[in-house]
Amino acid sequence: MSLYDIPLRTLSGEPADLSPYRGTTLLIVNVASQCGLTPQYTALEELHRRYAERGFAVLGFPCNQFGGQEPGDAEEIRSFCSTTYGVTFPMFEKVEVNGASRHPLYEVLTASEDASGTAGDVQWNFEKFLISPGGEVEARFRPRTAPDDPEVVARIEAGIAAG
C-alpha cells in the first residue's frame, strides 16, 4: 500500500487520504498544542505559505502520546492552531505515532531512517518526515530540528524542483 492509499480522517472527522497530494512535496509532522516545541507551528506555517504555490504542503497530525501535550478535542485543536499560529495547512485527526495502536501512516513513516541512520519510534512531538512528489520518504528530521533549518529548506526546495 502506498502512502496515498492509507485511510485517514481530517481534523473535522471526514474520511480522507493523501491521494490529493500526489505530485506534491510534503512535510508530515506530528504536532501538539502544549509542548515546548509548539512554537514550531510558526515556521511550519511560513514554509507552507512560501512554497504552497510551487507544489508543497505541510500536513499536521496531532498526537497526545508525549506528556499528554495534545489533550484537546478537534475543535480545541483547530481553534488553538488558527488563533495562536494562523495555521492554514491541512490538519488531520489525532493519531498515535508509536506503540501497538500506531496509525498505519506512521507504520510506514517510522520505517525510514533519520540522518544518523536510525529508524523506529517517533522521539517526541514535531518529528518531521519529508515526502517526495512520488510518495517516498525522502528525509526524516527529529523534533528539535527547526522546520526552517537550512537543511530542511534545501531538501524541500530539491523536492519541489524534482516534482
N, C-alpha and C positions, 0 to 999 in steps of 0.2 A: 504494500500500500504506500502510495506517495504521500508527502505532507499535504498535498492539495485535497486528498480524499478523506482525511481524518475528520470525523464528525465533531463539530464544535457548537457552542452556543454563544451568541452575543451577550453583552452585559445585560441587555434587556430580556434575555431568555429565548430569543429567536434562534431556530436552527441555522447553522452556518457551516462553512468550511473555508479553506484557503484558496479554492479554485478561482475566485475573482482576482487573486493576486498573481496568477501565472504571468511570467514575464516581468515581474516586479522584484526588485531587491528589497528584502525585508529585514527588519531588526525586531526579533521577538524577545520580549522582556517580561519576566515575572515581577510584578510591581506590588507595592504596599504603601498604604497611606500614613502609617505611623512608625516609620523606620528612619534611622539616621541618614539613610541614603535617599529618602523620599525627594529631596531637592533635585535629584537627577531628572525628575519629570520636566524641569525647565529645559535642560539640554536635549532631552528626547523630543519635546515639542518643537524646539528650534530646528533640530535635524529634520523632523517630519515636514515642517513648513518649508524649509530651504530646498529640499530635494523632491518633494511630492510631485511636482510637475515634470520631473525627469525620470520617473519610474521607481520611486522609493516610498516605503511606508514603514512606520513604527507600529507594532501591534502589541498591546498591553494585556497581560494575563494576571489579574490579581491573585494573590496567594497568601494564605494565612498560616502557613506551616512554620514560619520563622518568628518565634517570640510572640505569636498572636498579633502581629503588626498590621493585619488587614481584617479586623473584626466586623466591619460594616457589611450591610446588605448591598445589593446592586445600586439602589438609589442613593445610598450614602456615598458609595464609591464614586458614582457618576458626579454627584454634586461636589464632592471634595475636589476631584480632578479638574472639573470645569471651573469652579470658583477660585480655587487656590492656585492652579497652574495653567489655566486656559487650555486644557488638553482638548485637542480636536482629533487626535489619531484614534483609530478603532480600538475599542476595549472589549474584551471577551469575559465570559463568566469566570468566577473564581474557580481555580483549579488547584489540585495537588501536583507538585512537581517532583516529589520524591516518595519513596515507600510503596507499599502494596497497592495503594489507590492512586498511584501516579497516572496522570492523564496520558492517553496514547500519544498525543503530540510530544509530550516530554519524554516518553519512552524512546522516540526517535531522536530528539534533540540531545538527550544526555548520553547517547552513544558516541557523540562527537567529542573530540579532544580539544582542550584549550592549547595555548601556545607552548606550554611545558609538556604536552603530550598526555595530559590527564583527562580521562573521560569519567563518566559516572555522575553521582548526585550533584544537583544544584547546591552551591555552597550557602547562599543567602538570597535575600531579595535583590532584585536588579541585576541578575545574571543575564547576559545578552547573547543571542545567537543570530549571526548574520546569515541570511539565506540568499542564495544566488537566484537570478531570474528563472533558472531551470528547476528550482526547488531543492537544491542540495545545500547542506550546512557547509558554509564556507569558512566560518570562524566562530570561535566561542570566546567571549570576554567575561571574566569573573566580575563579581559585583562592584568591587572598588575601582574598576576601570571606568572612567567617566565616559558617557556617551559621546562627548565631543573631543575625546582623546585623539591626537593626530593619527594614530594607527587605525582607530575605528573609522574616522572620517575618510582616510585613504582607502580603506577596504570598501566602504560604502561607495565612494566615487568609482573605484575599479569595477564594482558590481554593476553600477548604473551604466558605465561605459560598455560593459560586456553584454548588457541586456539589449 
